[in-house]
């Protein structure tokens, strides 16, 4: 009992004073302050043989659910080896279940907006791009397995109800992503069944008549718990700050795990998400007049008519077999089947209005259908081996995938002049798509990758992670009258070095290369070449004695050749131009428990520059600096009360739109801004918690993106109430 009282009354973590005394550089890593005393070896009975520790790791070892923390002890996104953040030779951020629940981060867009160094480009109401360190990330994985976006963006809402946490690895993941931009990998880690029964439900109501309900039940299915299952469901419906826009979504998921023996586990799972969005925007608001001056809109303005909609359905089924061979060796095999369907009617506004008359805008309505079917097979083995008198780690495997895509597009009543922007009511007669010209895409992507990596324990303090993947990518078919054809083999190396300065600090360096086939066409109908990229990173990491707080500082350089960037809209399609560029910068991050009850996730990312090979600034629509802070505090004087705040700040961005008739450059700018969210929750008893969230507290008005030549305004202030029931 005395030891317990001493622990409860212990002073704050020893590095906290240094946060005041040291610079930001050293503030993000933790010092060697001791939190607990360890008996000296000499005090042990010498007749007792000291055994080496055995570390048994499974998917439960890093579960964030129920921990009330903003960090996890282990991640596996970088190499499929259970590594602590400090042991990973790249920057990695984790958004835990607790942080999601605290700030109501119910979809990928809201969640990734809180991750340091990630900039969410909301180009339309239901289409997003995600920029990491200056470049778009096209690698979304689930439990470390997945395909890059077939059209390089996320279409439709992606709900977070199924996931325990999200790991974001900065820089290229050359070992396991196989293809994709060398910017980052986003890995969604599923919730899993538990051996003990648990159930929770949540109800919420917020501004714009948005209501959400959800249920999550996990239970053993037999007496021993060797068979267990989990059922997850949610429903949400509401309007928006945008005129006429609304979204309804249904989410369902089920997972069953069965222990086939002491060393073998079979997992079956299925998830289903259906989105029905009304009055969706295709493109967004024209941002400038022909004389180059900006157009001022209300926050709620939208170009989408009443009849526009965008429905998406995403179904995923998987089977997973894991076997422990003993002596530190294990194998996991996974089969995934995913089917994505989309049905939409869009209205795009083309052209630039005249400042005096407001005329100059043209119509481009489209009916769009899409069907995508993905099949993936992945087998990997991890284990330990001895070499040179030391124990090392090894991981190897193979990944085979096939993605079939079929899309149709019907355009009708195009290029019809619209009324003056000053009097136009944002409506347009519903077109007769039955008589429209048909455009279609029908293509199949195939990918086979073999990968291997090892972690060499050169000394107790020096570790080397090295590996490579060999990938073959092919594609056949057609994309809206253009050939969708590609053949490419690529060997991508990876090297990471970690040196422990002491038991709390490590320095590291890493290099990885990656390539990304991209099916974008220029104004001449020619395919833009595949991206060739590399990423270099050098940094310092630290952790507290108990591992509950981690921090890092990193210098990085990312290189991308032939990155496709939007050039102009032509014949119903965006056309692209290849751009070679380099980005350099640094990043500071800190995650975990700073003081007892105070959880923090924060970071600062600064890009020194993003330039082309001629030294000219490019991608100026990416903020040079971003700061994110999310913190919650369990108030000790009021049992059950938790309060928190989140702030996201970014520097100014701009986009070169073209030239005026007089030859003057036209720039659209979004000045630097900060958005603040607040939360509070109170645990009435162990079964019931009530909470409230206020988003965009100061009602900041800002554009969601300048990736494209059009944009719209982000949500205004909203207030929500929620009730959580637990058993």
Secondary structure, 3 states (H helix, E strand, C coil): CHHHHHHHCCCCCCCHHHHHHCCHHHHCCCCCCCCCCCCCHHHCCCCCCCCCCCCCCCHHHHCCCCCCCCCCCCECCCCCCCECHHHCCCCEEEEEHHHHHHHCCCEHHHHHCCCCCEEEEEEECCEEEEEECCEECCCEEECCECCCCCCCCEECCCECCCEEEEEEEECCCCCCCCECCCCEEEEEEECCCCCCCEEEEEEEEECCCEEEEEEEEEEECCCCCCEEEEEEEEEEEEECCCCCCEEEEEEEEEEEEEECCCCEEEEEEEEEEEEEEECCCCCCEECECCCCCECCCCCCCCCCCCCCEEEEEEEEEEEEEEEEEECCEEEEEEEEEEEEEEEEEEEEEEECCCCCCCCCEEEEEEEEEEEEEEEEEEEEEEEEEEECCEEEEEEEEEEEEEEEEEEEEEEECCCCECCCCCCCCCCCCCCCHHHCEEEEEEEEEEEEEEEEEEEEECCCCEEEEEEEEEEEEEEEEEECCEECCEEEEEEEEEEEEEEECCCCEEEEEEEEEEEECCCCECCCCCECCCEEEEEEEEEEEEECCCCCEEEEEEEEEEEEEEEEEEEEEECCEEEEEEEEEEEEEEEEEEEEEEECCEEEEEEEEEEEEEECCCCCECCCCCCCEEEEEEEEEECCCCCCEEEEEEEEEECCEEEEEEECCCCCEEEEEECCEEEEEEEEEEECCCCEEEEEEEECCCCCCCECCCCCCEECECCCCEEEEEEEEEC
